[in-house]
Amino acid sequence: MWLNIKRQPSLLFLMAVAYRGSMCKKLENTYFQLYDITITNTYYQKKQELTMAKIFPVKEWLDI
């Protein structure tokens, strides 16, 4: 699963944290849960932005 890491450096950081967390069995689940939540939130946020862009075109916002 390759994501565009250059545009989202925080994902690279989270992946490093998740990898480090896997060494500590106690914290492993927490790290990966946070990672999954971040991915999901980003996906739905982008999807919502695209939907909003379709409903309200930019020309209407700028009154062109």
C-alpha positions in Angstrom: 0.0 0.0 0.0 1.9 3.0 -1.3 0.5 6.4 -0.4 1.7 9.8 -1.6 4.2 10.4 1.3 5.6 13.6 -0.1 2.3 15.4 0.2 1.5 14.0 3.6 4.7 13.8 5.7 2.6 13.0 8.9 1.7 9.6 7.4 5.4 8.7 7.2 5.8 9.7 10.8 2.8 7.6 11.9 4.2 4.6 10.0 7.5 5.0 11.9 5.6 5.3 15.2 3.6 2.2 14.3 6.8 0.3 13.5 8.4 1.3 16.7 5.2 0.4 18.6 5.3 -3.1 17.2 8.5 -3.7 19.3 6.4 -3.0 22.4 3.6 -5.6 22.3 1.5 -3.8 24.8 1.3 -0.6 22.7 1.1 -2.3 19.3 -2.7 -2.3 19.0 -3.0 1.3 20.1 -0.5 2.6 17.5 -2.1 0.7 14.6 -5.6 1.8 15.7 -4.4 5.4 15.6 -2.8 4.8 12.2 -6.0 3.3 10.8 -8.2 6.1 12.2 -5.9 8.7 10.6 -6.0 7.0 7.2 -9.8 6.6 7.4 -10.3 10.3 8.5 -8.1 11.5 5.7 -10.0 9.5 3.1 -13.4 10.6 4.2 -12.3 14.2 4.5 -11.0 14.2 0.9 -14.2 12.5 -0.2 -16.3 15.1 1.5 -14.2 18.0 0.0 -14.8 16.5 -3.5 -18.5 16.2 -2.8 -18.7 19.8 -1.5 -16.8 21.0 -4.6 -19.4 19.3 -6.8 -22.4 20.8 -4.9 -20.9 24.3 -4.7 -18.7 25.1 -7.7 -15.8 27.5 -7.1 -17.2 30.1 -9.5 -20.1 30.6 -7.2 -17.8 31.1 -4.2 -15.7 33.7 -6.0 -18.7 35.5 -7.7 -17.0 35.4 -11.1 
